[in-house]
Amino acid sequence: GDLRFGRSWRDRKSRVAKSIEISKAEIVGTQEGLAWQLDELVTILGSNWKRVGVGRYGDLSDEDEHTAILYDSTNIELIDSTDFWLSNQPQKQASIAWGASLPRIATVAHFRHRNVPEEKIIVINTHLDHASQSARTHSAKLLRKTAIALQAAVVMGDFNAPKDEEWFTEMTKDSTLLDAWPLATIKKTGSAGQSTFHNWYGGRGATAQWLMPYTSSELVLSGERHIDAIFVASNFFNKKHVSIARAGLVTDDRRRSVYGGPFASDHYPVVIDIQFLLSNTATTTASIDENHTPTTERSRQRSYYDTESKSALATVAAATFSSIASSQSLVQDL
């Protein structure tokens, strides 16, 4: 287990919090987090941080894995939240379908950014099945239809397979949901290889998601081998005042080489900045971050002034952070 290999939650929780801090995300999607781990993480992040979401068996048990959404309440206001299951009975707690190995859940949060109060920002965070391709494909179809019905702006999570599999085709069908990675003006992968999943080896070791040649910068920057991803709704992104300013991976190889100890997770978090063009002179940036420890999405405001155009920008950062939880879950990458 993780304790034997020196990657217990006790040793990793501060590193997870540091990755979220570095990402500057204000909304964070997490996967595999147990309730007590999520509570400890929120405590480390500070009193302005909150979380929503129930466990995949429909309760608040300390030993039940969540797809919780964390958010920084400094600028992010929660309107409401709910959960549904990735099955043909999405409102039935702990329901399983399509050959999935266990109940799979999605958490939904409706936010408002204090600097962009007119924008409805609905976020869905999830974790697809690791064993069944059929379950991943059907779950992606359900997520896409639910995103359309709820008018969600962002869907993120750990999808447990790279983007050349059927789940991605289903998720992006009819271009209603768009992969945020290729839309970003700036892309940064840090020390990462081709995949967000590094199996505790970091950027120095290949995983099953890697293809030859390992040194292809084009393949690395394409994001095609990522199994963790953030999607934006086309009707949200295609607004004239919305753009993806940044997409990146929050790697901790260098921190680990300097300070020692374990990686924060066996996945690298994915983070994007959603930028809004405002009519006044304030600029806001919100980031969404995805981490595999639980998937983490967080948005932190950053203000700067465009002296050339005298326009204002508001950016919301979101991130997904996977694999916070138990040793079994982390080792098996569930």
Phi, psi and omega per residue, in radians:
G1 nan -3.100 -3.081
D2 -1.136 -0.591 -3.126
L3 -1.104 -0.723 -3.136
R4 -1.125 -0.632 -3.088
F5 -1.613 0.175 3.058
G6 1.288 0.430 3.114
R7 -2.215 0.783 3.091
S8 -1.205 2.816 3.096
W9 -1.049 -0.638 3.107
R10 -0.981 -0.672 -3.107
D11 -1.472 -0.315 -3.016
R12 -1.843 -0.359 -2.954
K13 -1.056 -0.677 3.125
S14 -1.207 -0.510 3.114
R15 -1.270 -0.645 3.050
V16 -1.084 -0.809 3.124
A17 -1.064 -0.671 3.131
K18 -1.146 -0.684 3.105
S19 -1.105 -0.692 3.100
I20 -1.146 -0.729 3.111
E21 -1.071 -0.782 -3.136
I22 -1.118 -0.645 -3.119
S23 -1.142 -0.404 -3.078
K24 1.057 0.417 3.128
A25 -1.344 2.601 3.073
E26 -1.872 -0.312 3.092
I27 -2.232 2.205 -3.054
V28 -2.268 2.195 3.052
G29 -1.654 2.287 -3.100
T30 -2.098 2.663 3.014
Q31 -2.245 2.562 3.027
E32 1.301 0.114 -3.123
G33 -1.335 2.342 2.995
L34 -1.481 2.736 -3.029
A35 -0.993 -0.764 -3.101
W36 -1.217 -0.545 3.076
Q37 -1.205 -0.751 3.117
L38 -1.084 -0.709 3.109
D39 -1.098 -0.732 3.116
E40 -1.144 -0.698 3.133
L41 -1.112 -0.784 3.119
V42 -1.063 -0.687 3.120
T43 -1.092 -0.748 3.125
I44 -1.126 -0.711 -3.097
L45 -1.156 -0.543 3.091
G46 2.195 2.865 -3.014
S47 -1.133 -0.323 3.131
N48 -1.417 -0.129 -3.131
W49 -1.608 2.407 -3.137
K50 -2.303 2.960 3.076
R51 -2.501 2.700 3.061
V52 -2.363 2.762 3.092
G53 2.107 2.500 3.083
V54 -1.818 3.005 3.116
G55 -1.325 2.916 -3.031
R56 -1.246 -0.187 3.008
Y57 -1.707 0.110 3.002
G58 1.550 0.230 -3.140
D59 -2.222 -3.044 -3.125
L60 -1.904 0.451 -3.107
S61 -1.021 2.494 3.102
D62 -1.143 -0.349 -3.095
E63 -1.880 0.353 -3.116
D64 -1.911 2.148 -3.104
E65 -1.213 2.484 -3.085
H66 -2.051 2.800 2.843
T67 -1.979 0.964 -3.022
A68 -1.143 2.603 3.004
I69 -1.907 2.174 3.070
L70 -1.767 2.583 3.118
Y71 -2.602 2.613 3.116
D72 -1.587 1.902 -3.044
S73 -1.294 -0.006 3.076
T74 -0.997 -0.814 -3.137
N75 -2.126 -0.237 -3.101
I76 -1.782 2.139 3.119
E77 -1.846 2.212 3.095
L78 -1.453 2.183 3.081
I79 -1.563 -0.915 3.037
D80 -2.865 3.023 3.133
S81 -2.663 2.787 3.105
T82 -2.745 3.115 3.110
D83 -2.427 2.672 2.988
F84 -2.545 2.803 -3.055
W85 -1.785 2.539 -3.135
L86 -1.449 1.430 -3.116
S87 -2.764 3.120 3.080
N88 -1.391 0.036 2.996
Q89 -2.280 1.226 -2.964
P90 -1.089 -0.372 3.124
Q91 -1.602 -0.032 3.127
K92 -1.578 2.082 -3.101
Q93 -1.053 2.389 3.069
A94 1.117 0.323 -3.131
S95 -1.255 2.555 -3.117
I96 -2.219 2.471 3.132
A97 -2.680 2.907 2.960
W98 1.098 0.461 3.089
G99 1.428 0.233 3.115
A100 -1.120 2.625 -3.080
S101 -1.384 -0.350 -3.106
L102 -2.899 2.974 -3.141
P103 -1.064 2.353 3.081
R104 -2.072 2.433 -2.951
I105 -2.277 2.773 3.000
A106 -2.289 2.437 3.095
T107 -1.905 2.378 -3.101
V108 -2.057 2.331 3.079
A109 -2.327 2.344 3.095
H110 -1.821 2.023 -3.077
F111 -2.026 2.834 2.929
R112 -2.354 2.248 3.074
H113 -1.495 2.303 -3.030
R114 -1.059 -0.461 -3.141
N115 -1.618 -0.138 3.069
V116 -2.335 1.040 -2.985
P117 -1.110 -0.372 -3.112
E118 -1.390 -0.229 -3.108
E119 -1.620 2.232 3.044
K120 -1.543 2.111 -3.116
I121 -2.034 1.680 3.100
I122 -1.717 2.216 -3.049
V123 -2.085 2.349 3.041
I124 -2.021 2.255 3.119
N125 -2.131 2.383 -3.012
T126 -2.610 3.141 -3.142
H127 -2.667 1.895 -3.085
L128 -1.380 2.856 -3.082
D129 -1.176 2.502 -3.114
H130 -1.504 -0.357 -2.966
A131 -1.781 -0.578 -2.972
S132 -1.964 2.041 3.065
Q133 -1.152 -0.650 3.106
S134 -1.052 -0.743 3.127
A135 -1.118 -0.696 3.123
R136 -1.124 -0.733 -3.123
T137 -1.151 -0.838 3.133
H138 -1.147 -0.639 3.123
S139 -1.141 -0.696 3.108
A140 -1.097 -0.689 3.100
K141 -1.096 -0.764 3.110
L142 -1.115 -0.731 3.137
L143 -1.098 -0.751 -3.138
R144 -1.115 -0.799 -3.125
K145 -1.156 -0.662 3.120
T146 -1.187 -0.698 3.105
A147 -1.058 -0.709 3.109
I148 -1.133 -0.812 -3.097
A149 -1.107 -0.666 -3.103
L150 -1.552 -0.110 -3.035
Q151 1.007 0.766 3.129
A152 -1.186 2.524 3.100
A153 -1.594 -0.557 -3.027
V154 -2.399 2.373 2.973
V155 -2.201 2.253 -3.095
M156 -2.535 2.852 3.097
G157 2.809 -3.004 3.014
D158 -1.733 2.023 -3.040
F159 -1.765 0.004 2.971
N160 1.012 0.337 3.057
A161 -2.878 2.597 3.126
P162 -1.205 3.053 -2.957
K163 -1.418 0.032 3.045
D164 -1.598 0.157 3.121
E165 -1.717 2.932 -3.025
E166 -1.084 -0.527 -3.115
W167 -1.017 -0.676 -3.098
F168 -1.221 -0.701 3.084
T169 -1.046 -0.732 3.140
E170 -1.225 -0.683 -3.114
M171 -1.119 -0.656 -3.064
T172 -1.754 0.215 -3.135
K173 -1.013 2.396 -3.134
D174 1.083 0.185 3.105
S175 0.995 0.502 3.065
T176 -1.323 -0.527 3.012
L177 -2.078 2.383 -3.084
L178 -2.072 2.365 3.038
D179 -1.132 2.117 -3.062
A180 -1.231 -0.447 -3.034
W181 -1.005 -0.979 -3.109
P182 -1.210 -0.248 -3.136
L183 -1.422 -0.271 -3.017
A184 -1.253 2.460 3.090
T185 -1.181 -0.675 3.140
I186 -2.171 2.337 3.090
K187 -2.172 2.342 3.125
K188 -2.372 2.301 -3.138
T189 -1.974 -0.028 -3.115
G190 1.046 -2.364 -3.124
S191 -1.596 0.158 -3.026
A192 -1.216 2.705 2.974
G193 -1.511 -2.497 -3.039
Q194 -1.356 -0.527 -2.993
S195 -1.935 2.693 3.008
T196 -1.277 -0.430 3.119
F197 -1.553 2.100 -3.110
H198 -2.069 -0.045 3.005
N199 0.990 0.655 3.084
W200 1.284 0.129 3.121
Y201 -1.700 -0.257 -3.096
G202 1.249 -2.773 -3.076
G203 -1.277 -0.123 -3.055
R204 -1.568 -0.131 -3.065
G205 -2.253 2.429 3.123
A206 -1.388 2.639 3.044
T207 -2.114 -3.133 -3.123
A208 -1.115 -0.322 3.140
Q209 -1.461 -0.075 -3.079
W210 -1.535 2.618 3.047
L211 -2.122 2.730 3.007
M212 -1.352 2.598 -0.118
P213 -1.442 2.522 -3.102
Y214 -1.129 -0.415 -3.038
T215 -1.591 0.105 -3.091
S216 -1.232 1.881 3.131
S217 -1.162 -0.559 3.128
E218 -1.101 -0.751 3.131
L219 -1.192 -0.695 3.134
V220 -1.076 -0.807 -3.084
L221 -1.314 -0.312 -3.112
S222 -1.212 -0.474 -3.092
G223 1.287 0.146 -3.050
E224 -1.161 -0.467 -3.093
R225 -1.685 0.079 3.106
H226 -1.181 2.367 3.018
I227 -1.794 -0.132 3.007
D228 -1.919 2.371 -3.023
A229 -2.697 2.837 3.052
I230 -2.230 2.266 3.120
F231 -1.989 2.581 3.040
V232 -2.094 2.528 3.117
A233 -1.229 2.381 -3.090
S234 -1.105 -0.651 -3.133
N235 -1.233 -0.311 3.039
F236 -1.495 -0.860 -3.099
F237 -1.160 -0.591 -3.052
N238 -1.348 -0.017 3.011
K239 -1.118 2.498 -3.042
K240 -1.058 -0.430 -3.019
H241 -1.787 0.197 -3.098
V242 -2.063 2.362 3.075
S243 -2.603 2.845 3.047
I244 -1.767 1.867 -3.044
A245 -1.385 -0.548 -3.046
R246 -2.650 2.504 2.931
A247 -2.359 2.398 -3.099
G248 -2.813 2.956 3.019
L249 -1.928 2.419 3.104
V250 -1.677 1.696 -3.122
T251 -1.632 2.655 -3.141
D252 -2.219 0.400 3.113
D253 -1.055 -0.795 -3.099
R254 -1.167 -0.757 3.098
R255 -1.025 -0.729 -3.123
R256 -1.166 -0.665 -3.141
S257 -1.180 -0.508 -3.130
V258 -1.468 -0.810 -3.005
Y259 -1.780 -0.174 -3.112
G260 1.321 -2.977 3.114
G261 1.433 -3.072 -3.047
P262 -1.448 2.889 2.932
F263 -1.177 2.743 3.082
A264 -1.081 -0.633 -3.084
S265 -2.778 2.997 3.033
D266 -1.545 0.082 3.006
H267 -2.161 2.611 2.960
Y268 -1.551 2.352 3.067
P269 -1.160 2.516 3.020
V270 -1.770 2.380 3.136
V271 -2.321 2.461 3.029
I272 -2.283 2.686 3.004
D273 -1.938 2.099 3.047
I274 -1.683 2.136 -3.031
Q275 -1.925 2.330 3.113
F276 -1.981 2.312 3.040
L277 -1.510 2.112 -3.077
L278 -1.812 2.889 -3.122
S279 -1.637 -0.142 3.135
N280 -1.844 -2.864 -3.021
T281 -1.762 0.225 3.099
A282 -1.750 2.466 3.118
T283 -2.008 2.236 -3.113
T284 -2.207 2.372 3.098
T285 -2.156 2.225 3.119
A286 -2.016 2.325 -3.084
S287 -1.981 2.487 3.052
I288 -2.020 2.245 -3.022
D289 -2.173 2.376 3.081
E290 -2.041 2.114 -3.133
N291 -2.136 2.557 3.120
H292 -1.652 1.246 3.109
T293 -2.764 -0.170 0.935
P294 -1.667 2.874 3.098
T295 -0.957 2.292 -3.048
T296 -2.141 2.281 3.050
E297 -2.183 2.174 -3.093
R298 -2.526 2.517 3.108
S299 -2.171 2.224 3.126
R300 -2.106 2.318 -3.117
Q301 -1.246 2.430 2.969
R302 -2.337 2.264 -3.079
S303 -1.975 2.379 3.029
Y304 -2.688 2.766 -3.004
Y305 -1.969 2.282 3.121
D306 -1.557 1.741 -3.043
T307 -1.267 -0.441 -3.115
E308 -1.240 -0.957 -3.010
S309 -1.666 -0.162 -3.064
K310 1.012 0.409 3.106
S311 -1.641 2.893 -3.142
A312 -2.095 2.550 -3.127
L313 -2.179 2.416 3.032
A314 -2.095 2.194 -3.086
T315 -2.105 2.290 3.070
V316 -1.968 2.177 -3.123
A317 -1.763 2.350 3.136
A318 -2.267 2.541 -3.094
A319 -2.455 2.644 3.034
T320 -2.072 2.266 -3.034
F321 -2.259 2.017 -3.031
S322 -1.893 2.734 3.021
S323 1.253 1.123 3.037
I324 -1.556 -0.456 -2.644
A325 -1.451 -2.409 -2.956
S326 -1.222 2.888 -3.114
S327 -1.088 -0.704 -3.124
Q328 -1.104 -0.804 -3.115
S329 -1.113 -0.720 -3.081
L330 -1.225 -0.717 -3.114
V331 -1.195 -0.649 -3.103
Q332 -1.545 -0.157 -3.123
D333 0.973 0.928 -3.099
L334 -1.299 nan nan
